[in-house]
């Protein structure tokens, strides 16, 4: 389980945030622990109601930035559905989601304009997690965030660590054109501020593990089966269409 033991500081200011904090804080362990019987897959604990509004908290929709200039986002800023992902590059289940689930969601929903994915750096495994988060932001400043994301989440990548030389190698693999700028940006104040902003948003939800998600105000904890995400996205799209 990916847990932050010292930094989690939920700010329960509205009912939706309180519910999300309860869900993400309590369900996350069950959602991300290995299943029994030797299986390495996550337990399927998140259920999506047949009611498109079920389990959705409108207050949480405001967490979506919908900034067309956001270099750590994929999809149209005005897409009807926004999936926000809070993740750590050292998190094994985040890698599983990135490799097994996210590409299919991109193909099925981002490419047709239904879905926008907004990344939030939520490093909770110490200094290397923080460094990888800053490096991903730095790659994004040169338009290569998602390429860096793919390289950092490749099978076996996290086992090589995220030291300075390794981050440079990942940036090179991602096609970051100016490696000197990348190094400067990675260690700069702007990267620290950007990562800190993402972290605080995650803490405000009470998230204590990675990956954690919001889909148009619906909290989902853990690298759930793809069916959980498709059902949530389609319910959110249906609800958005009905509100037009």
C-alpha positions in Angstrom: 0.0 0.0 0.0 1.2 3.5 -0.8 0.6 5.6 2.3 1.7 9.0 3.5 2.1 8.7 7.2 3.1 12.2 8.2 1.8 14.6 5.6 -1.8 13.7 5.2 -3.9 16.7 6.5 -7.4 16.6 5.2 -9.3 19.9 5.1 -12.9 18.9 5.4 -14.5 22.1 4.4 -17.6 20.9 2.5 -19.7 17.7 2.7 -18.4 16.4 -0.7 -14.8 16.7 0.5 -15.6 15.0 3.8 -17.2 12.0 1.9 -14.2 11.8 -0.5 -11.8 11.9 2.4 -13.7 9.0 4.1 -13.8 7.0 0.9 -10.2 7.6 -0.2 -8.8 7.2 3.3 -10.7 4.0 4.3 -11.2 2.3 1.0 -7.7 2.9 -0.4 -6.0 0.0 1.4 -8.6 -2.6 0.3 -8.5 -1.1 -3.2 -4.7 -1.3 -3.6 -3.6 -4.3 -1.5 -2.8 -7.5 -3.4 -5.8 -9.8 -3.7 -5.8 -13.1 -1.8 -4.8 -16.4 -3.3 -1.5 -15.2 -4.7 -3.0 -12.8 -7.2 -1.1 -9.6 -7.7 -4.2 -7.6 -9.0 -6.1 -5.1 -6.9 -9.3 -6.0 -5.3 -12.4 -4.8 -7.0 -14.1 -2.7 -4.3 -15.4 0.4 -6.1 -18.9 0.1 -7.4 -20.5 2.6 -9.8 -24.2 3.2 -9.3 -26.6 2.8 -12.2 -27.7 6.2 -11.3 -25.4 8.7 -13.1 -25.6 11.0 -10.1 -24.9 8.2 -7.5 -21.7 8.7 -5.6 -21.0 12.0 -7.3 -20.3 15.1 -5.2 -20.6 18.4 -7.2 -18.3 20.2 -4.8 -15.5 18.0 -6.0 -15.9 18.8 -9.7 -14.3 22.2 -8.9 -11.0 20.3 -8.4 -10.7 20.0 -12.2 -8.6 22.9 -13.5 -9.7 22.7 -17.2 -6.7 24.9 -18.1 -6.0 24.6 -21.8 -2.4 25.5 -21.2 -1.9 22.7 -18.6 1.0 20.6 -19.9 0.2 17.8 -17.5 -3.2 17.1 -19.0 -4.6 15.2 -22.0 -7.8 16.0 -23.9 -10.0 19.0 -24.5 -10.3 21.5 -21.8 -14.1 21.5 -22.4 -14.5 17.7 -22.4 -17.7 16.7 -20.6 -15.7 14.4 -18.2 -12.5 15.1 -16.3 -10.6 12.3 -14.6 -8.1 13.6 -12.1 -5.3 11.2 -11.1 -3.2 11.7 -8.0 -0.2 9.4 -8.3 3.5 8.8 -7.4 6.1 7.5 -9.9 7.4 5.0 -7.3 3.9 3.5 -6.9 3.5 0.0 -8.4 -0.2 0.2 -8.8 0.1 3.6 -10.5 2.3 1.9 -13.0 -0.2 -0.8 -13.5 -2.9 1.8 -14.2 -0.6 3.7 -16.5 0.3 0.6 -18.5 -2.9 -1.5 -18.5 -5.8 0.9 -18.1 -4.9 4.5 -19.1 -4.0 3.8 -22.7 -7.4 2.2 -23.3 -9.2 5.1 -21.7 -7.3 7.5 -23.9 -8.1 5.5 -27.0 -11.8 5.1 -26.1 -12.6 8.4 -24.5 -9.9 11.1 -24.8 -9.5 10.6 -28.6 -13.2 11.2 -29.2 -13.4 14.3 -27.0 -15.4 12.7 -24.1 -12.6 12.6 -21.5 -9.9 14.9 -20.2 -7.2 13.4 -17.9 -5.5 15.8 -15.5 -2.4 14.6 -13.7 -1.6 15.6 -10.1 1.9 14.8 -8.7 1.3 13.2 -5.3 4.7 11.9 -4.2 4.5 10.1 -0.9 7.6 7.8 -1.0 10.2 10.2 0.0 13.0 12.1 -1.8 13.1 10.1 -5.0 9.3 10.4 -5.4 9.6 14.1 -5.0 12.5 14.3 -7.5 10.6 12.2 -10.0 7.5 14.5 -9.6 9.6 17.6 -10.2 11.3 16.0 -13.2 7.9 15.1 -14.7 6.9 18.7 -14.4 10.2 19.9 -15.9 9.6 17.5 -18.9 6.2 19.0 -19.2 7.6 22.5 -19.6 9.2 21.2 -22.9 6.0 19.4 -24.0 7.2 15.9 -23.0 5.3 15.1 -19.8 3.3 12.2 -21.2 6.4 10.7 -22.9 8.3 11.0 -19.5 5.3 9.5 -17.8 5.4 6.5 -20.1 9.1 6.0 -19.7 8.9 6.3 -15.9 6.1 3.9 -15.7 7.5 1.3 -18.1 7.6 -2.2 -16.6 10.6 -2.4 -14.3 11.4 1.3 -14.5 10.8 2.1 -10.8 13.1 -0.7 -9.7 16.0 1.3 -11.2 15.2 4.2 -8.9 14.9 7.9 -9.6 18.3 9.3 -8.9 19.6 12.3 -10.8 21.3 10.3 -13.6 18.3 8.1 -14.0 16.0 11.0 -14.3 18.2 12.5 -17.0 18.1 9.1 -18.8 14.3 9.1 -18.6 14.2 12.6 -20.0 16.4 11.6 -22.8 14.2 8.6 -23.5 11.2 10.9 -23.4 12.7 13.1 -26.1 13.1 16.2 -23.9 15.1 18.5 -26.2 17.0 20.7 -23.8 18.5 18.5 -21.0 20.3 21.4 -19.4 17.0 23.3 -19.0 15.4 20.1 -17.8 18.0 19.8 -15.0 17.6 23.4 -14.0 13.8 23.2 -14.0 13.7 20.0 -12.1 15.6 21.6 -9.2 13.9 25.0 -9.5 11.4 26.8 -7.2 8.7 26.6 -9.9 8.8 22.8 -9.9 8.6 22.6 -6.2 5.7 25.0 -6.1 3.8 23.1 -8.7 4.3 19.8 -7.0 3.4 21.3 -3.7 0.2 22.7 -5.1 -0.8 19.2 -6.4 0.1 17.6 -3.1 -2.1 20.0 -1.1 -5.0 19.3 -3.4 -4.6 15.6 -2.7 -4.3 16.2 1.0 -7.4 18.3 1.0 -9.3 15.2 -0.2 -7.8 13.1 2.5 -6.0 10.9 0.0 -3.4 8.7 1.8 -2.6 6.3 -1.0 -1.9 6.2 -4.7 -3.4 6.1 -7.2 -6.5 8.0 -6.2 -9.0 9.5 -8.7 -11.9 11.9 -9.2 -14.2 11.4 -12.2 -16.5 14.5 -12.4 -16.7 14.6 -8.6 -16.8 10.8 -8.1 -14.0 9.5 -5.9 -12.3 6.2 -6.9 -9.5 4.7 -4.9 -6.9 2.3 -6.3 -6.0 0.8 -9.6 -9.4 -0.6 -10.1 -10.4 -2.8 -13.1 -11.0 -0.9 -16.3 -14.7 -1.6 -16.0 -14.9 0.7 -12.9 -13.5 3.6 -14.9 -15.5 3.0 -18.0 -18.7 2.8 -16.0 -17.8 6.0 -14.1 -16.9 7.9 -17.3 -20.0 6.8 -19.2 -22.2 7.7 -16.2 -20.5 11.1 -16.0 -20.9 11.7 -19.7 -24.6 10.8 -19.6 -25.1 13.1 -16.7 -23.2 16.0 -18.4 -25.3 15.5 -21.5 -28.5 15.6 -19.5 -27.4 18.9 -17.9 -27.0 20.7 -21.2 
